[in-house]
Every structure is written in C-alpha cells, then in structure tokens.
Amino acid sequence: RAAALARAADDASSSEGGVALAEVERLVRWLEEAGHVPPQQLVVESGPAYPLQKFDLKTPGRLVADAAKDAGLAYVLEKDGESTVFSQDDLAALLTAKALGSLF
C-alpha cells in the first residue's frame, strides 16, 4: 500500500500539483486486486430483491465516486478532455472514506 501511495504522491508532485483521476482509479484498482478493499465495499445490489437477488462488483471508478461523495469532494469525470486533479489532502480524504473501508 505504501509503495503505491508513494508513487501516486510522486505523480502528484510532478503533475499540476495533484493526482489525476485516472491515477486515483488505477491506485484503487490495485488496492482492490491486492485485497486491501473490504469485500463488503465491493458489492452492490442490482435488480429487484425478489424472487432472485443479484449482486455486482463495483468498478474502481464507482468506488472513487462513492469515496468522493463520502468525503464531500467534488470531481469531474473526463469532460471536454479535462478531468479532476486531486490534491494530496483530497487523496488522503478519498483513501480514508467509508466507501473504501477506511484503508489507511
């Protein structure tokens, strides 16, 4: 976790003073694949509960969106070639949000 976070922070210092949304999603994907995101945070109900309830896995983009909402951060998905750049404080707020299981 620390190595991935350090890479994201290094990218933050080298690009426009923040971490791009794509890098945050890549970090969350890596954390998910490495098993650092609690399973209950990855599952979302889909469809009606009766007669058969279905569940889907959240994508890294959905996890980031949920975490941004929990942390009270506004962000823009890629629109007109621009996407949100998160500051290091915003990145810390995302990674400690309930939607990601308070990873750190």
Residue, then its C-alpha position, 0 to 999 in steps of 0.5 A: r500500500a505504501a509503495a503505491l501511495a508513494r508513487a501516486a504522491d510522486d505523480a502528484s508532485s510532478s503533475e499540476g500539483g495533484v493526482a489525476l483521476a485516472e491515477v486515483e482509479r488505477l491506485v484503487r484498482w490495485l488496492e482492490e486486486a491486492g485485497h486491501v478493499p473490504p469485500q463488503q465495499l465491493v458489492v452492490e445490489s442490482g435488480p429487484a430483491y425478489p424472487l432472485q437477488k443479484f449482486d455486482l462488483k463495483t468498478p474502481g471508478r464507482l468506488v472513487a465516486d462513492a469515496a468522493k461523495d463520502a468525503g464531500l469532494a467534488y470531481v469531474l469525470e473526463k469532460d471536454g478532455e479535462s478531468t479532476v486533479f486531486s490534491q494530496d489532502d483530497l487523496a488522503a480524504l478519498l483513501t480514508a472514506k467509508a466507501l473504501g473501508s477506511l484503508f489507511 
